[in-house]
């Protein structure tokens, strides 16, 4: 079992969601995030005052999968989000899951992830 955490550009989310569904990956969590990578800070003007925005809007996508779904999940995300020569496309982290418990039924392990 693995937890896949992807930090991506917000505009990529609808296409990534569609690609995940095509590969029978239905269960995931999405949260808004702010972060800083190698992108150049953005200058914005608010009420006539220029501000440097260093923390840019991102989306954090978390997907718990059984081992056989790790590669299709990573492929789905990279297929959509990868654009050659374009900085700030995001990151994917694959982390082992020690245990998973489905609260409703008490199932554990591989069956609990679904």
Beta strands, then each sheet from edge to edge (+ up, - down):
strand 1: 2-8
strand 2: 29-35
strand 3: 42-46
strand 4: 49-53
strand 5: 56-65
strand 6: 90-96
sheet 1: 2+ 5- 1+ 6-
sheet 2: 3+ 4-
end
